[in-house]
Amino acid sequence: MIIERIHRIVLMCMVFLSPITYHLSPLSAQTSMLSIGVRGGGQTFLPTAAVGATGDMHAGIGGTGALDLRYTYYGQLTDRFGLGVAVGAGIGYGATNMKGKNTDTYSNTDYLGNKMDYTVNSTYLLTDRFAKADVSLLLALSFYHVTLHIGPQFMLPFAASSTATITQASIDAYYPLYNVHVVDQLITGKLATPYSQPVPSSLPAYHVLMALEIGYEWHLTDQHILGLQTFADIAVWSPKSSMTNDQSPIIRVAPIRNANDPVPSVTVNSPAALISSRRYLDFGIRAYYAFSFENTSSRSRRYPHTRDTRHHHNRYLWW
C-alpha cells in the first residue's frame, strides 16, 4: 500500500517532467530501487548581522553525520542516460559555531548616585549542537555510472542546545564626575575568561535547502549496487532568529544596590541576538547501498538483453 502511494506521487512528478523527456526518446525501461546511505562531513551557518550589531562575526565549521533512506522510481531515456525522481528522509546530528567580536555601551548608576558609562568589549563563541531530520524530493540523472541528484530538501533541527563562551573580555567603567576609568575591577565589574554557560537555543524551526549530489556507482549484480557521492546542501530560505529583538548586551553589569555588598553582578547573554538570520550549509561524502525490488528472472523476461550483466548492466540507470 505504501509503495503504491509512493508510485502515484512519483508518477505525478514524472508527468511534470514529461515535456523534458518527450523530445529525447520514449522510456524504454522503468524500475524502482531502495537505498540506505550514511553521510558525513562538515556543516556551518552563513550569518547575517542584526541591525545595530557592532563588531564582526563569522561562522566556524563543525561536523555532521546522518543516516538516510531513499526510494527512487525512474525511466531510461537512452542506452546510457536515465531520468528519475528520488524521495528520501534522513536523521542525523551535528555541531557548528559562530565567532565574533562585539562592543556594548550602556550606563549604570551606583548606590551613591554616581553615573558610570560602560564600554564592554568581548570576543565570543556561540556553539550549537542539534539533532536533525530531513525530507527531500530530488531529480535523479544518470549517465553511464555517474549520477547527479538535485532538488529541494527540508531540514528540521530538534533537541538543540547552545553554549556561549567568552574568550576575552574588557569591562571599562567611566565615572564622568571624577573623569576616571576603572577597568576590570570587582568594584565595577570583572569577568574571568574563558567563561562558558548554556544559553537558549536560537536555531530556526526549519530550513528550506537546495541539495546537490554527484557520485559514481558500482553495479555488483542486477539487483545490488554500491554508490559514493559528494554532497552539498545550502539553505535558500530560513526564518529570522527569534532573538533578534533582544537588545541585551552580551556582558551585562548590574548596578550596585547594596553598600554592604559593593560587588556588581556580571551576567552573560546569548550572542545570538546579534544575528538576524543564519543560512544552513553542509557538505561531505555519502556512501550507500541500493537494491532493486524486482528479481533477476522477472527483469530478464522483461528486458532479455540485460541477462549478461558483465556487458549490459551499465546501460541502465541504477540509483
C-alpha positions in Angstrom: 0.0 0.0 0.0 2.8 2.4 0.9 4.8 1.5 -2.2 1.7 2.1 -4.4 1.1 5.5 -2.8 4.8 6.5 -3.4 4.4 5.2 -7.0 1.5 7.5 -7.5 3.4 10.5 -6.1 6.4 9.8 -8.2 4.3 9.2 -11.4 2.8 12.7 -10.9 6.3 14.1 -10.7 7.2 12.3 -13.9 4.2 13.9 -15.6 5.6 17.3 -14.9 9.0 16.1 -16.3 7.4 14.6 -19.4 7.9 17.8 -21.5 11.6 17.5 -20.9 11.8 13.8 -21.9 9.3 13.9 -24.8 11.8 15.3 -27.4 14.6 13.0 -26.3 13.2 9.5 -26.6 10.4 7.4 -25.2 11.1 5.5 -21.9 12.4 2.0 -22.8 12.6 0.7 -19.2 11.3 1.6 -15.8 12.3 0.3 -12.4 12.4 1.2 -8.7 15.1 0.9 -6.0 15.6 1.4 -2.3 18.8 2.8 -0.9 20.3 3.0 2.5 23.0 5.6 3.0 25.3 7.3 5.5 26.5 10.9 5.3 29.4 12.5 7.0 31.2 15.8 6.6 31.1 19.4 7.8 28.4 22.0 8.5 28.2 25.7 9.2 25.9 28.7 9.1 26.2 31.8 7.0 25.2 34.6 9.4 23.6 37.9 8.7 24.2 40.6 11.3 21.2 42.2 13.0 20.6 45.9 12.6 22.7 47.8 15.1 25.1 44.9 15.8 28.7 46.0 16.3 32.0 44.3 15.6 32.4 41.4 13.3 31.2 37.8 13.1 32.0 34.7 11.1 30.9 31.1 11.1 33.1 28.2 12.1 32.9 24.7 10.7 31.6 21.8 12.8 30.9 18.1 11.9 27.7 16.4 10.8 26.6 12.8 10.3 23.3 11.2 9.2 21.6 8.0 8.1 19.1 8.2 5.2 16.6 6.0 3.4 15.6 6.7 -0.2 13.1 5.3 -2.7 13.7 6.0 -6.4 11.4 5.4 -9.4 13.0 6.2 -12.8 12.9 5.7 -16.5 15.6 5.1 -19.1 15.8 7.7 -21.9 18.7 6.2 -23.9 21.1 3.3 -23.5 23.2 5.2 -21.0 21.1 8.2 -19.9 18.4 7.9 -17.3 16.0 10.2 -15.6 14.1 9.6 -12.3 12.7 11.0 -9.1 14.0 10.2 -5.6 12.1 10.6 -2.4 14.1 10.4 0.8 14.3 11.0 4.5 17.1 11.1 7.0 18.1 11.7 10.6 21.4 12.9 12.0 23.3 15.0 14.4 25.7 17.9 14.0 27.5 20.8 15.6 28.7 24.2 14.4 29.6 27.6 15.9 29.8 31.3 15.4 32.7 33.5 16.4 32.9 37.3 16.7 33.9 40.4 18.5 31.4 42.9 20.0 31.3 46.2 21.8 28.4 47.2 24.0 27.9 50.7 25.6 25.4 51.5 28.3 25.2 53.4 31.6 24.5 52.5 35.2 24.1 54.4 38.5 25.6 53.0 41.7 24.1 53.2 45.2 25.8 56.6 45.8 24.1 58.1 42.7 27.2 58.2 40.6 26.8 57.6 36.9 29.0 55.0 35.2 29.3 54.8 31.5 30.3 51.2 30.5 32.2 50.2 27.4 32.3 46.4 27.3 34.4 44.6 24.6 34.1 40.8 24.2 35.3 38.0 21.9 32.7 35.3 21.9 32.0 31.8 20.6 28.4 30.5 20.1 28.3 26.7 19.8 25.2 24.9 18.6 24.6 21.2 18.8 21.4 19.6 17.5 19.8 16.5 16.1 18.1 17.0 12.7 15.6 15.3 10.4 15.3 16.0 6.7 13.0 15.2 3.8 14.0 15.5 0.2 12.5 15.3 -3.3 15.3 15.1 -5.9 15.6 14.9 -9.6 17.9 11.9 -10.4 20.1 11.8 -13.5 22.5 9.1 -14.5 25.0 8.8 -17.4 26.9 5.5 -17.5 27.9 5.1 -13.9 27.9 8.8 -13.0 24.9 10.1 -11.0 23.6 13.6 -10.4 20.8 14.4 -7.9 19.4 17.9 -7.3 16.3 19.2 -5.7 14.7 20.7 -2.6 15.3 19.5 0.9 13.5 20.4 4.2 15.7 20.3 7.3 14.2 20.4 10.8 16.5 20.7 13.8 15.4 19.4 17.1 16.9 18.5 20.6 19.1 21.6 20.1 21.4 23.1 22.8 23.7 26.2 22.7 26.7 27.4 24.7 28.1 30.9 24.8 31.8 31.1 25.6 33.6 34.5 26.3 37.3 34.1 25.4 38.3 37.7 26.0 36.5 40.4 27.9 37.3 44.0 28.9 34.9 45.9 31.2 35.6 49.7 31.3 33.6 51.8 33.7 34.0 55.5 33.3 33.0 58.0 36.1 32.2 61.3 34.4 32.1 63.1 37.8 35.7 62.1 38.5 36.9 61.8 35.0 38.4 58.4 35.8 38.3 54.9 34.1 38.1 51.7 36.2 38.9 48.7 34.1 38.3 45.0 35.0 37.9 45.6 38.7 35.5 43.8 41.1 34.0 47.1 42.3 32.9 48.0 38.7 32.6 44.5 37.1 35.0 41.8 36.1 34.7 38.6 34.2 37.3 35.8 34.3 37.8 34.3 30.9 37.4 31.9 29.3 33.8 31.8 30.6 31.2 29.4 29.3 27.5 28.9 30.1 24.4 27.3 28.4 22.2 29.8 26.6 18.7 29.4 25.0 18.9 27.8 21.5 18.1 30.2 18.7 18.1 27.8 15.8 15.3 28.3 13.3 12.5 25.8 13.4 13.2 24.6 9.9 15.3 25.4 6.8 14.5 25.0 3.0 17.6 23.9 1.3 18.8 23.1 -2.3 20.6 19.7 -2.3 23.2 18.7 -4.8 24.9 15.3 -5.1 27.4 14.0 -7.6 28.7 10.5 -7.5 29.6 7.1 -9.0 28.0 3.7 -8.7 29.4 0.2 -8.8 27.0 -2.5 -10.1 27.5 -5.7 -8.1 24.7 -7.7 -9.7 21.4 -6.9 -11.5 19.8 -6.0 -8.1 22.7 -4.7 -5.9 24.7 -1.5 -6.1 27.2 0.4 -4.1 27.5 4.2 -4.6 29.7 7.0 -3.4 28.7 10.7 -3.7 29.9 14.1 -2.7 27.1 16.4 -1.5 26.4 20.0 -0.6 23.2 21.4 0.9 22.6 25.1 1.2 19.6 26.9 2.7 17.7 29.0 0.2 15.3 30.2 2.9 15.3 30.2 6.7 13.2 32.1 9.2 14.7 35.0 11.0 16.1 34.5 14.5 13.5 34.8 17.3 16.2 36.5 19.4 17.0 39.4 17.1 14.8 41.8 19.0 16.6 41.0 22.3 18.9 44.1 22.7 20.6 42.8 25.8 24.4 43.3 25.7 26.5 40.1 25.7 28.1 41.1 29.0 25.7 42.9 31.4 27.0 44.6 34.6 24.2 45.3 37.1 24.5 48.4 39.2 25.5 48.2 42.9 22.4 48.5 45.1 23.7 47.4 48.4 26.6 49.2 50.2 27.3 46.2 52.3 28.0 44.1 49.2 29.5 46.5 46.7 30.3 44.0 44.0 28.1 44.2 40.9 26.6 41.1 39.3 28.1 40.3 35.8 25.9 38.1 33.5 26.5 36.7 30.0 23.7 36.7 27.4 23.4 34.8 24.2 25.4 36.3 21.2 22.5 35.0 19.0 20.8 38.4 19.5 23.4 39.8 17.2 22.4 37.6 14.3 19.2 38.3 12.3 19.4 35.0 10.3 21.6 32.1 9.6 21.7 30.1 6.4 22.5 26.4 6.9 25.2 24.8 4.8 26.6 21.3 5.0 28.9 19.3 2.7 30.7 15.9 2.7 30.5 12.3 1.4 27.5 10.0 1.1 28.0 6.2 0.8 25.0 4.0 0.1 23.8 0.5 -0.8 20.9 0.1 -3.2 18.8 -2.8 -4.3 16.0 -3.4 -6.8 12.5 -4.5 -5.9 12.5 -6.7 -9.0 14.1 -10.2 -9.0 16.5 -11.2 -11.7 14.2 -13.6 -13.5 11.4 -11.0 -13.9 13.9 -8.4 -15.2 15.3 -10.9 -17.6 11.9 -11.7 -19.0 11.0 -8.0 -19.4 14.5 -7.0 -20.7 16.2 -10.1 -22.2 19.2 -8.1 -23.3 20.2 -7.4 -19.6 20.9 -11.1 -18.8 24.6 -10.8 -19.3 25.3 -8.1 -16.7 29.0 -8.2 -17.4 28.4 -6.4 -20.7 25.0 -4.7 -20.3 24.5 -3.6 -16.6 25.9 -0.2 -17.4 23.2 0.5 -19.9 20.6 1.1 -17.2 20.1 3.7 -14.5 20.7 2.2 -11.1 20.2 4.7 -8.4 
